């Protein structure tokens, strides 16, 4: 959903009539809008209808978060009615804060960003349309249809541009106020979230990662003396290449054994069913006794499967010796497992080779914050950068061995590579943009030759094929480019030394947005508007400014179509997930050959890459703001498109998607900062257009406003940046006092029902409570404000004390088993246990005998899986807690 939307610039071909003069007289903007709207609306209706029909029938695909057994009760969403339409009412009553309480802070803030963006565009309509539509429509430029209400139609009076100037002042000031207000909101919400017992008691919130630690400080005694008695646990990172290879080898062999055992049991069961059909009867019953199970390995299976039919493989590809897979895997595991256990014990005892990173766990969050905010070493760049709140499951262990000098070099090299990528990637993207308007380059104007006469054959091909060349071909090419881009950017972030997946996503958010603005927006806009006038520009270079002044505002017609496409097709396609549903069914049918694979496909929910999701919709808001004054009509379509996208994500975050990466909401303030790009681009465009029109007064006023807004932006960032990184000491003390006060009322933070059991998500929702347990909290610090008051005074009505009532309070009890605390920040190869193998149970006793013999080497069970009467492998989906299930640990 996040990457696909970037390619749709090429789906909408931008028609040109050859010259700017011709297009002003014969604008087809309205007909292009209708031509886009009708098929897109039809596709959206089809997609939405399919979603309404399939949703009650395919619960695993369309509402897994409401019933999936692998989720804890508090992680689930309330179940919706099974009717085709009667679920809509229930769905609309669920507040967005439910995502905050049951999903993630990032998901909640994504919804908020989409709502805020739609609100900005809607308010922009209210500000611009009543003034700029009449001013533009009566501008005397002779434009037709939609071009008549754009900036390009104003030619008869330069004083009219004062209207654009002052409306721009008002609207852009409003945008910056919203950015400031939302920054305050996020800071208060972040502080309330991170200081809540749910988060403050987690190991990640009490653990600081120090990188680039000098060798003489890779000593537990010296580190404990440095940080004092507040230190609870220390994990000095190890060089684990050797044991990591052994663990990978062990797991590979274990899965090979599981697959071979499953294949053997499946073959035996198939042979039994075939024998039953033919009327033959094997001796059954003896194999069910202990004597049968304890017999020679494979003796029960041998009654149904010939020795030559047993699973085999070659030790080397094609030329290796063929061996019995089960016997070979058992012997390999018998060698590997004791070796790995011994090495893991030696690493835990401190015998490994240390690398220059240390995880330090403190007893309290306050102590961890004090260490995080302090200068740890007297030399520059040593024991720095520091990180707090890192989940052990997100650590990129290869990055921990990078020292400070290497990190600097990597940062410079990867940044240079990304910068070069921006420059050179613009070439194929520009080619794609021009390809969508290729007819303008191959046609000449009356009395003038075409710019590229060798492409004149394009005009002779059938219209259908020309449509494919200008529409489908650019779409495919751009899709390939944009699909490669996130992969490259994430690779660059990891190579730069980012220590966690969340920090990788934050860097990708910045670089991906930069690519979006330059390639998807600016390059496409410039090539589209310039290609329509390129012939005249070449023949008369002095006309370049006037021609671009006319054609640049007209490029907004493409983005009107783009917002229609985004709002209708992308949003409806996102909830339908047609490709995902088909792949789930097909891949599950042909690739899931073991109970483990079936369970993983069933229980694994789709995740979101925040670094590539936010920039796509930040770009939409940026485009809308950029064209807000030049072509205000864009704002109306942007409002509708963004709100429909919000509804699609709202459903998917509540019922479909999972959060695999936690940035603690840091993607939100970055998205807000990136949104201001639209303001700067619009101001620069207006300055350029006023200069082209030689409107001196509006030009000076916009330059003055640009200086003012830059100074305001700089001051805003200076004030809020520290609060985005650190937790203030004052609130930590105040939170402790508030919790002590509330403890007398709630006796803790867990919500319990009459039986003393934690209430389920559905029970709490049905009772009207969304986990905040607000009825047990102290009274709100102020009266409920009206909308305007709340909007104008965020520091009062969305302060810390107000938003702490919103954060989850009864979500989970944060307690850790001793072995979890011991191994939390060890390299996974050190803490990785021997996997439990899981095979299906059969009626003949084959699986039980195989489990008995294989368990002498590696744990194996056949519980919770078996075969139906047709011989199809099945597992217990009702409980969704098979033998290999692992309880989620809230690190």
Secondary structure, DSSP 8 states (H G I E B T S, - for coil): -TTGGGGGGTTS-----SSHHHHHHS--HHHHHHHHHHHHHHHHHHHHHHHHHHHTT-HHHH-GGGT-TTS-GGG------SSSSTHHHHHHHS-THHHHHHT-HHHHHHHHHHHHHHHHHHHHHHHHHHHHHHHHHTSB----GGGGGSGGGB-S-GGGHHHHHHHHHHHHHHHHHHHHHHHHHHHHHHHHHHHSHHHHTSTGGGEEEEES--GGG--HHHHHHHHGGGEEEEEEEE--HHHHHHHHHHHHHHHHHHHHHHHHHHHHHHHHHHHHHHT-----SGGGSHHHHTSSTTTTGGGTS-GGGS-EEESSTTTS-EEEHHHHHHHHHHHHHHHHHHHHHHHHTT-S-EEEEEEEEESSHHHHHHHHHS---SSTTTT-SEEES--GGGB-GGGGG--HHHHHHHHHHHHHHHHHHHHHHHHHHHHHHHHTTHHHHH---TTS--TTGGGGGGGGS-HHHHHIIIIIIHHHHHHHHHHHHHHHHHHHHHHTT--BHHHHHHHHHHHHHHHIIIIIIIIHHHHHHHHHHHHHHHH-GGGHHHHHHHHHHHTHHHHHHHHHHIIIIIHHHHHH-HHHHHHHHHHHHHH--SHHHHHHHHH------HHHHHHHHHHHHHHHHHTTTT-THHHHHHHHHHHHHHHHHHHHHHHT-------TTHHHHHHHHHHHHHHHHHHHHHHHHHHHTT-HHHHHHHHHHHHHHHHHHHHHHHHHHHHHH---HHHHHHHHHHHHHHHHHHSSS--B-TTSSB--HHHHHHTT--SS-GGGS---SS----HHHHHH-HHHHTSHHHHTTTS-SSS------HHHHHHTTS-HHHH-----EE----SSSHHHHHHHHHTTTS-EE-TTEEE-TTS-EEE-TTT---TT-------
